[in-house]
Amino acid sequence: MRKKLLYPGNFVSAWLLAAGLLLSGSVAAQNELEYVGELGVSVGTAHYFGDLNTRRALNAMKPSVGIYYRKYFNDYVGVRAHGRYMQLGYSDVYNDNEFQRRRNLSFNSNLFELAFQGDFNFFRFEPGSLDRRFSPYFTGGISVFHYNPYAYLNGQKYFLQPLHTEGQGTSVYPERKPYSLLSYAWLIGGGFKYNISRKVNVAIEAVYRYTETDYLDDVSTTYAGASAFPPVFNGQPSVAYQLQDRSGAVGTPLGEKGFQRGNSRDKDQFITIELSISILFTSYHCKF
């Protein structure tokens, strides 16, 4: 019996079988679970900074919601596309400065944004692990957004851009062109992320935007003066005239031609602070 087991043919067959088992085990070991990305939603708040909020107060928070997809390159670096809807708004009634309170301007706007961001984890982040499931991170990128400021007069809503409240496109100020409702911004921010299971991440994030427009609030430069806003057919002041200078409602009107209305040297800015939750996507990665 022992001689049959030691027969060369049987000996070779046994070695081939063992080698096959080892190889199959090695292949199984090399097919590792890999996290390739995540799809998430974000909910939070947004706030505006600009000509109506020069002291950068956080006292008029508005809602922000979004959806995003993040692609992982490794345990430290990822990129994402993040679509957001938010509201922005402010009023001179919040200001302590006497001139700003007398100016009495206000606005609101619905803003739709598509951002492209790069994310860098400060710690190695491995979902599913016990000791590498948390990391602070940095984010930066660029976004394009659509906005459309509006205000209310006698309870009725009016979009401000078509009214040319600073004389844009009029014969009085032909050099002042109507501003676009589409602009872009540079993003910089950071946050903290935590993996709560093999399939779910949560995070809190703050992102600041430096925009390329000074008209989020419809305020930028000087008053155009009454001659830029002729009365309507019945001799009554136009809606544009009434909304470009609302200081008369709280005192002596300020809106003389050339009198300062805003500060055109600084662009408007805004920030979002959001909580997010995401579902992770995985694949099996062969290291051969």
C-alpha positions as a Markdown table, in Angstrom:
| # | Residue | x | y | z |
|---|---|---|---|---|
| 1 | Met | 0.0 | 0.0 | 0.0 |
| 2 | Arg | 2.8 | 2.4 | 0.9 |
| 3 | Lys | 4.5 | 1.6 | -2.3 |
| 4 | Lys | 1.4 | 2.6 | -4.3 |
| 5 | Leu | 1.3 | 6.0 | -2.5 |
| 6 | Leu | 5.0 | 6.6 | -3.3 |
| 7 | Tyr | 4.4 | 5.7 | -6.9 |
| 8 | Pro | 5.8 | 8.6 | -9.0 |
| 9 | Gly | 2.5 | 9.2 | -10.8 |
| 10 | Asn | 0.5 | 9.4 | -7.5 |
| 11 | Phe | 3.2 | 11.6 | -6.0 |
| 12 | Val | 3.0 | 14.1 | -8.8 |
| 13 | Ser | -0.8 | 14.2 | -8.7 |
| 14 | Ala | -0.8 | 14.9 | -5.0 |
| 15 | Trp | 1.6 | 17.8 | -5.4 |
| 16 | Leu | -0.5 | 19.2 | -8.3 |
| 17 | Leu | -3.6 | 19.0 | -6.1 |
| 18 | Ala | -1.9 | 20.8 | -3.2 |
| 19 | Ala | -0.5 | 23.5 | -5.5 |
| 20 | Gly | -4.0 | 24.0 | -6.9 |
| 21 | Leu | -5.5 | 24.4 | -3.5 |
| 22 | Leu | -2.8 | 26.9 | -2.5 |
| 23 | Leu | -3.2 | 28.9 | -5.7 |
| 24 | Ser | -7.0 | 29.1 | -5.3 |
| 25 | Gly | -6.6 | 30.2 | -1.7 |
| 26 | Ser | -4.1 | 32.9 | -2.8 |
| 27 | Val | -6.4 | 34.2 | -5.5 |
| 28 | Ala | -9.2 | 34.4 | -3.0 |
| 29 | Ala | -7.0 | 36.3 | -0.6 |
| 30 | Gln | -5.9 | 38.8 | -3.4 |
| 31 | Asn | -9.5 | 39.7 | -4.2 |
| 32 | Glu | -10.0 | 42.4 | -1.6 |
| 33 | Leu | -13.0 | 44.6 | -0.8 |
| 34 | Glu | -12.3 | 48.1 | -2.0 |
| 35 | Tyr | -14.4 | 51.3 | -1.3 |
| 36 | Val | -14.8 | 53.2 | -4.6 |
| 37 | Gly | -17.2 | 56.0 | -3.7 |
| 38 | Glu | -20.2 | 57.2 | -1.9 |
| 39 | Leu | -23.6 | 58.8 | -2.6 |
| 40 | Gly | -24.9 | 61.1 | 0.0 |
| 41 | Val | -27.3 | 63.9 | 0.9 |
| 42 | Ser | -26.6 | 67.0 | 2.9 |
| 43 | Val | -28.8 | 69.2 | 5.0 |
| 44 | Gly | -27.9 | 72.4 | 6.8 |
| 45 | Thr | -27.9 | 76.2 | 6.6 |
| 46 | Ala | -26.5 | 79.0 | 4.4 |
| 47 | His | -25.6 | 82.6 | 5.1 |
| 48 | Tyr | -24.7 | 85.6 | 3.0 |
| 49 | Phe | -22.0 | 88.2 | 3.4 |
| 50 | Gly | -21.8 | 91.4 | 1.4 |
| 51 | Asp | -22.9 | 95.0 | 1.1 |
| 52 | Leu | -25.9 | 94.4 | 3.4 |
| 53 | Asn | -23.9 | 92.4 | 5.9 |
| 54 | Thr | -20.4 | 94.0 | 6.1 |
| 55 | Arg | -19.7 | 92.8 | 9.6 |
| 56 | Arg | -20.2 | 89.1 | 8.6 |
| 57 | Ala | -22.8 | 88.5 | 11.3 |
| 58 | Leu | -24.4 | 85.0 | 11.3 |
| 59 | Asn | -27.9 | 86.2 | 12.2 |
| 60 | Ala | -30.0 | 85.4 | 9.2 |
| 61 | Met | -29.4 | 81.7 | 8.5 |
| 62 | Lys | -31.4 | 80.1 | 5.6 |
| 63 | Pro | -31.9 | 76.4 | 4.6 |
| 64 | Ser | -29.5 | 74.4 | 2.4 |
| 65 | Val | -30.0 | 70.9 | 1.0 |
| 66 | Gly | -27.9 | 68.9 | -1.4 |
| 67 | Ile | -26.9 | 65.7 | -3.0 |
| 68 | Tyr | -23.4 | 64.5 | -4.0 |
| 69 | Tyr | -21.3 | 61.7 | -5.2 |
| 70 | Arg | -17.7 | 61.3 | -4.0 |
| 71 | Lys | -15.1 | 59.2 | -5.9 |
| 72 | Tyr | -12.3 | 57.7 | -3.8 |
| 73 | Phe | -8.8 | 57.5 | -5.2 |
| 74 | Asn | -7.3 | 56.1 | -2.0 |
| 75 | Asp | -7.7 | 56.4 | 1.8 |
| 76 | Tyr | -6.8 | 60.1 | 1.8 |
| 77 | Val | -8.0 | 61.7 | -1.5 |
| 78 | Gly | -11.3 | 61.9 | -3.2 |
| 79 | Val | -13.2 | 64.2 | -5.6 |
| 80 | Arg | -16.9 | 64.9 | -5.7 |
| 81 | Ala | -19.7 | 66.7 | -7.5 |
| 82 | His | -22.2 | 68.3 | -5.1 |
| 83 | Gly | -25.5 | 69.9 | -6.2 |
| 84 | Arg | -27.1 | 72.2 | -3.7 |
| 85 | Tyr | -30.2 | 74.3 | -3.3 |
| 86 | Met | -30.2 | 77.1 | -0.7 |
| 87 | Gln | -31.8 | 80.3 | 0.2 |
| 88 | Leu | -29.9 | 83.5 | 1.0 |
| 89 | Gly | -31.2 | 86.8 | 2.3 |
| 90 | Tyr | -30.5 | 89.8 | 4.5 |
| 91 | Ser | -31.9 | 93.2 | 5.6 |
| 92 | Asp | -30.5 | 96.5 | 6.8 |
| 93 | Val | -32.7 | 96.2 | 9.9 |
| 94 | Tyr | -30.1 | 93.8 | 11.3 |
| 95 | Asn | -27.4 | 96.4 | 11.1 |
| 96 | Asp | -26.1 | 98.7 | 13.9 |
| 97 | Asn | -24.5 | 101.2 | 11.5 |
| 98 | Glu | -26.7 | 104.3 | 11.2 |
| 99 | Phe | -26.2 | 104.7 | 7.5 |
| 100 | Gln | -27.0 | 101.1 | 6.7 |
| 101 | Arg | -30.2 | 101.2 | 8.9 |
| 102 | Arg | -31.4 | 104.3 | 7.1 |
| 103 | Arg | -30.6 | 102.8 | 3.7 |
| 104 | Asn | -33.3 | 100.2 | 4.6 |
| 105 | Leu | -32.5 | 97.7 | 1.7 |
| 106 | Ser | -33.2 | 94.0 | 1.8 |
| 107 | Phe | -33.2 | 91.0 | -0.5 |
| 108 | Asn | -33.9 | 87.2 | -0.7 |
| 109 | Ser | -32.7 | 84.8 | -3.3 |
| 110 | Asn | -33.1 | 81.1 | -4.2 |
| 111 | Leu | -29.7 | 79.8 | -5.2 |
| 112 | Phe | -28.9 | 76.6 | -7.2 |
| 113 | Glu | -25.2 | 75.5 | -7.2 |
| 114 | Leu | -23.2 | 72.7 | -8.8 |
| 115 | Ala | -19.8 | 72.4 | -7.1 |
| 116 | Phe | -16.7 | 70.3 | -7.9 |
| 117 | Gln | -14.6 | 69.7 | -4.9 |
| 118 | Gly | -11.4 | 67.9 | -4.0 |
| 119 | Asp | -11.3 | 66.3 | -0.5 |
| 120 | Phe | -8.2 | 65.5 | 1.5 |
| 121 | Asn | -8.3 | 63.4 | 4.8 |
| 122 | Phe | -5.8 | 64.3 | 7.4 |
| 123 | Phe | -5.9 | 60.8 | 8.8 |
| 124 | Arg | -6.1 | 57.5 | 7.0 |
| 125 | Phe | -9.8 | 56.8 | 6.5 |
| 126 | Glu | -10.9 | 53.1 | 6.2 |
| 127 | Pro | -14.6 | 52.5 | 6.5 |
| 128 | Gly | -15.3 | 49.3 | 8.4 |
| 129 | Ser | -12.2 | 49.4 | 10.5 |
| 130 | Leu | -12.2 | 50.0 | 14.2 |
| 131 | Asp | -9.3 | 52.4 | 14.5 |
| 132 | Arg | -9.4 | 54.3 | 11.2 |
| 133 | Arg | -13.1 | 55.3 | 10.9 |
| 134 | Phe | -12.7 | 59.0 | 11.8 |
| 135 | Ser | -10.8 | 61.9 | 10.1 |
| 136 | Pro | -10.9 | 65.7 | 9.8 |
| 137 | Tyr | -10.6 | 66.7 | 6.2 |
| 138 | Phe | -10.0 | 69.7 | 4.0 |
| 139 | Thr | -12.1 | 70.5 | 0.9 |
| 140 | Gly | -11.7 | 73.0 | -1.9 |
| 141 | Gly | -12.9 | 73.6 | -5.4 |
| 142 | Ile | -15.1 | 75.7 | -7.7 |
| 143 | Ser | -18.8 | 76.0 | -8.2 |
| 144 | Val | -21.2 | 77.6 | -10.7 |
| 145 | Phe | -24.5 | 78.9 | -9.4 |
| 146 | His | -27.7 | 80.6 | -10.4 |
| 147 | Tyr | -29.3 | 83.3 | -8.2 |
| 148 | Asn | -32.1 | 85.8 | -8.6 |
| 149 | Pro | -32.5 | 88.4 | -5.9 |
| 150 | Tyr | -36.0 | 89.7 | -5.0 |
| 151 | Ala | -37.7 | 92.0 | -2.6 |
| 152 | Tyr | -41.3 | 92.8 | -1.5 |
| 153 | Leu | -43.2 | 96.0 | -2.1 |
| 154 | Asn | -46.7 | 96.4 | -0.6 |
| 155 | Gly | -46.8 | 92.6 | -0.1 |
| 156 | Gln | -45.9 | 91.8 | -3.7 |
| 157 | Lys | -42.7 | 90.0 | -4.8 |
| 158 | Tyr | -40.5 | 91.6 | -7.4 |
| 159 | Phe | -37.3 | 90.3 | -8.9 |
| 160 | Leu | -34.7 | 93.0 | -8.8 |
| 161 | Gln | -32.3 | 92.3 | -11.7 |
| 162 | Pro | -34.9 | 93.3 | -14.4 |
| 163 | Leu | -35.6 | 96.6 | -12.6 |
| 164 | His | -32.0 | 97.8 | -13.0 |
| 165 | Thr | -32.0 | 99.4 | -9.6 |
| 166 | Glu | -28.6 | 101.0 | -10.0 |
| 167 | Gly | -29.3 | 102.3 | -13.5 |
| 168 | Gln | -27.8 | 99.4 | -15.4 |
| 169 | Gly | -28.5 | 99.7 | -19.2 |
| 170 | Thr | -30.2 | 103.2 | -18.9 |
| 171 | Ser | -29.2 | 106.3 | -20.8 |
| 172 | Val | -28.0 | 107.8 | -17.5 |
| 173 | Tyr | -25.5 | 105.0 | -17.0 |
| 174 | Pro | -24.8 | 103.3 | -20.3 |
| 175 | Glu | -21.5 | 102.0 | -18.9 |
| 176 | Arg | -23.3 | 100.0 | -16.2 |
| 177 | Lys | -24.3 | 96.7 | -17.8 |
| 178 | Pro | -27.1 | 94.5 | -16.4 |
| 179 | Tyr | -25.5 | 91.8 | -14.2 |
| 180 | Ser | -25.7 | 88.1 | -15.0 |
| 181 | Leu | -27.8 | 85.8 | -12.8 |
| 182 | Leu | -25.2 | 83.0 | -13.4 |
| 183 | Ser | -21.8 | 83.3 | -11.6 |
| 184 | Tyr | -19.1 | 81.1 | -10.1 |
| 185 | Ala | -17.3 | 80.9 | -6.8 |
| 186 | Trp | -14.1 | 79.5 | -5.3 |
| 187 | Leu | -14.7 | 77.1 | -2.4 |
| 188 | Ile | -12.6 | 76.4 | 0.7 |
| 189 | Gly | -13.6 | 74.6 | 3.8 |
| 190 | Gly | -13.3 | 71.5 | 6.0 |
| 191 | Gly | -15.1 | 69.1 | 8.2 |
| 192 | Phe | -15.1 | 65.9 | 10.2 |
| 193 | Lys | -16.3 | 62.5 | 8.9 |
| 194 | Tyr | -17.1 | 59.3 | 10.8 |
| 195 | Asn | -17.9 | 55.8 | 9.5 |
| 196 | Ile | -20.7 | 54.3 | 11.5 |
| 197 | Ser | -20.9 | 51.0 | 9.6 |
| 198 | Arg | -19.4 | 49.3 | 6.6 |
| 199 | Lys | -22.0 | 51.0 | 4.4 |
| 200 | Val | -22.7 | 54.4 | 6.0 |
| 201 | Asn | -20.6 | 57.6 | 6.6 |
| 202 | Val | -21.7 | 60.7 | 8.4 |
| 203 | Ala | -20.0 | 64.1 | 8.3 |
| 204 | Ile | -20.3 | 67.8 | 9.3 |
| 205 | Glu | -18.8 | 70.4 | 7.0 |
| 206 | Ala | -18.4 | 74.1 | 6.6 |
| 207 | Val | -17.6 | 75.6 | 3.1 |
| 208 | Tyr | -17.0 | 79.3 | 2.4 |
| 209 | Arg | -17.4 | 80.8 | -1.1 |
| 210 | Tyr | -15.7 | 83.7 | -2.6 |
| 211 | Thr | -18.0 | 84.6 | -5.5 |
| 212 | Glu | -17.2 | 86.5 | -8.7 |
| 213 | Thr | -20.3 | 88.7 | -8.4 |
| 214 | Asp | -21.2 | 91.7 | -6.3 |
| 215 | Tyr | -24.9 | 91.4 | -7.0 |
| 216 | Leu | -26.1 | 88.5 | -4.8 |
| 217 | Asp | -28.0 | 91.3 | -2.9 |
| 218 | Asp | -28.6 | 93.6 | -5.9 |
| 219 | Val | -26.4 | 96.2 | -4.3 |
| 220 | Ser | -23.0 | 97.2 | -5.5 |
| 221 | Thr | -22.2 | 100.9 | -6.3 |
| 222 | Thr | -24.0 | 104.3 | -6.1 |
| 223 | Tyr | -27.6 | 105.4 | -6.4 |
| 224 | Ala | -28.6 | 106.2 | -10.0 |
| 225 | Gly | -30.9 | 109.1 | -9.2 |
| 226 | Ala | -34.5 | 109.8 | -10.0 |
| 227 | Ser | -33.8 | 110.5 | -13.7 |
| 228 | Ala | -33.0 | 106.9 | -14.3 |
| 229 | Phe | -36.5 | 105.8 | -13.2 |
| 230 | Pro | -39.1 | 107.8 | -15.0 |
| 231 | Pro | -42.7 | 107.6 | -13.6 |
| 232 | Val | -45.2 | 105.2 | -15.1 |
| 233 | Phe | -48.0 | 106.3 | -17.5 |
| 234 | Asn | -50.3 | 107.6 | -14.8 |
| 235 | Gly | -47.5 | 109.7 | -13.2 |
| 236 | Gln | -47.0 | 107.4 | -10.3 |
| 237 | Pro | -43.4 | 106.4 | -9.3 |
| 238 | Ser | -42.3 | 103.1 | -10.9 |
| 239 | Val | -41.7 | 100.0 | -8.9 |
| 240 | Ala | -38.0 | 100.2 | -9.8 |
| 241 | Tyr | -37.8 | 103.8 | -8.4 |
| 242 | Gln | -39.4 | 102.7 | -5.2 |
| 243 | Leu | -37.2 | 99.6 | -4.7 |
| 244 | Gln | -33.9 | 101.2 | -5.5 |
| 245 | Asp | -34.2 | 103.6 | -2.6 |
| 246 | Arg | -36.2 | 102.6 | 0.4 |
| 247 | Ser | -34.7 | 105.0 | 2.9 |
| 248 | Gly | -37.7 | 107.3 | 2.7 |
| 249 | Ala | -39.7 | 104.7 | 4.7 |
| 250 | Val | -37.6 | 105.4 | 7.8 |
| 251 | Gly | -36.4 | 109.0 | 7.3 |
| 252 | Thr | -35.1 | 111.5 | 4.8 |
| 253 | Pro | -34.5 | 109.7 | 1.4 |
| 254 | Leu | -30.8 | 109.1 | 0.7 |
| 255 | Gly | -31.0 | 108.2 | -3.0 |
| 256 | Glu | -29.4 | 111.2 | -4.7 |
| 257 | Lys | -27.5 | 110.5 | -7.9 |
| 258 | Gly | -23.9 | 109.4 | -7.1 |
| 259 | Phe | -24.6 | 108.8 | -3.4 |
| 260 | Gln | -23.0 | 105.7 | -2.0 |
| 261 | Arg | -25.4 | 102.6 | -2.1 |
| 262 | Gly | -22.8 | 99.8 | -1.8 |
| 263 | Asn | -19.2 | 98.9 | -2.1 |
| 264 | Ser | -18.1 | 97.7 | -5.5 |
| 265 | Arg | -14.6 | 96.9 | -4.5 |
| 266 | Asp | -15.6 | 93.7 | -2.6 |
| 267 | Lys | -17.4 | 90.7 | -4.1 |
| 268 | Asp | -20.2 | 89.0 | -2.2 |
| 269 | Gln | -19.6 | 85.8 | -0.3 |
| 270 | Phe | -21.6 | 83.0 | 1.4 |
| 271 | Ile | -21.1 | 80.0 | 3.6 |
| 272 | Thr | -22.9 | 76.6 | 4.1 |
| 273 | Ile | -22.7 | 74.5 | 7.3 |
| 274 | Glu | -24.2 | 71.1 | 6.6 |
| 275 | Leu | -24.6 | 67.6 | 8.1 |
| 276 | Ser | -24.4 | 64.7 | 5.6 |
| 277 | Ile | -25.0 | 61.0 | 5.4 |
| 278 | Ser | -23.8 | 58.8 | 2.6 |
| 279 | Ile | -24.1 | 55.2 | 1.4 |
| 280 | Leu | -20.8 | 53.5 | 0.4 |
| 281 | Phe | -20.1 | 51.7 | -2.9 |
| 282 | Thr | -17.7 | 48.8 | -3.0 |
| 283 | Ser | -16.0 | 46.5 | -5.5 |
| 284 | Tyr | -13.6 | 43.5 | -5.3 |
| 285 | His | -10.1 | 44.5 | -6.3 |
| 286 | Cys | -7.7 | 41.9 | -7.6 |
| 287 | Lys | -4.0 | 42.8 | -6.8 |
| 288 | Phe | -2.5 | 40.5 | -9.5 |
